Every structure is written in C-alpha cells, then in structure tokens.
Amino acid sequence: MKKRIFLSSVQKEFVEERAFLKNYIERNPILSRFFSVFVFEQDVPAADKKTNEVYLAELSQSNLYIGLIGNDYGFEDG
C-alpha cells in the first residue's frame, strides 16, 4: 500500500515547487510505487465545506507531511 505525502506551503508561495515535487514523485518509476502526493489546492475541488476542516481531514489521512517554509505566513489564529 502506498504511503501518502501531504505537501503544504502558503498557497501563493512555492506554487511551482509543489507542482514539481508532486509531478516528480508521481512520475518517478520507483517513488510512485511507494508514494502518492496530496496538494490541497490541486487535489480538492471547491466545495461547501470549511477549508480548515477539509485540510485537517486530508492531513489526518496522510502518512508524511512536507511543509515548504518561505517568507510568507498564512494567518494567525487564536
């Protein structure tokens, strides 16, 4: 069974890098046998659910989390 990678960053930052990593892993003959990659903005269609609920639900189904950290930050929550 494949392990699921949750690939995350601020939506506007690292757009190209997330797409590259997802594509690289899923097209690599060896890595694609063991991993699938989830990128929130690419893999979840617009829905009537709250974004944070969908995000956390998808995250809970993943085996690995890769966070790309740059200059920007989403928002602060209480």
C-alpha positions in Angstrom: 0.0 0.0 0.0 1.3 3.4 -0.9 2.2 6.0 1.7 0.5 9.3 1.3 2.5 12.6 1.4 0.7 15.8 2.3 2.7 18.6 0.6 2.0 22.0 2.0 3.1 25.7 1.8 1.4 29.1 1.8 -0.8 28.9 -1.3 0.8 31.7 -3.3 4.3 30.8 -2.4 6.1 27.7 -3.8 3.3 27.0 -6.4 5.8 25.8 -8.9 7.9 23.9 -6.4 4.8 22.0 -5.1 3.7 21.1 -8.6 7.3 20.0 -9.5 7.6 17.8 -6.4 4.2 16.2 -6.9 4.9 15.5 -10.5 8.4 14.2 -9.8 7.3 11.8 -7.1 4.2 10.5 -9.0 6.1 10.0 -12.3 9.2 8.5 -10.9 9.2 4.8 -11.5 10.4 3.9 -8.0 8.9 6.7 -5.9 5.5 6.3 -7.5 5.3 2.7 -6.3 5.6 3.7 -2.7 4.1 7.2 -2.5 1.2 9.4 -3.7 1.2 13.1 -3.1 -1.6 15.3 -1.9 -1.5 19.0 -2.6 -4.5 20.8 -1.1 -5.0 23.4 -3.9 -4.7 20.9 -6.7 -6.5 17.8 -5.3 -9.6 19.2 -3.5 -12.3 20.7 -5.7 -14.2 23.7 -4.4 -16.9 22.5 -2.0 -19.3 23.8 0.6 -17.1 22.6 3.5 -14.9 24.8 5.6 -11.3 24.9 4.3 -9.7 24.1 7.6 -12.0 21.1 8.2 -11.1 19.6 4.8 -7.4 20.4 5.3 -7.3 18.7 8.7 -9.3 15.7 7.4 -6.9 15.2 4.5 -3.9 15.7 6.7 -5.1 13.0 9.1 -5.2 10.5 6.2 -1.6 11.2 5.3 1.5 9.3 6.4 4.0 12.1 5.8 3.9 15.8 5.9 6.2 18.0 3.9 6.0 21.7 4.7 7.7 24.2 2.5 8.6 27.2 4.6 9.4 30.5 3.0 8.9 34.2 3.6 5.1 34.3 3.8 2.7 33.0 6.5 -1.0 32.3 6.1 -2.8 33.9 9.1 -2.6 33.7 12.8 -5.4 32.0 14.7 -6.5 32.4 18.3 
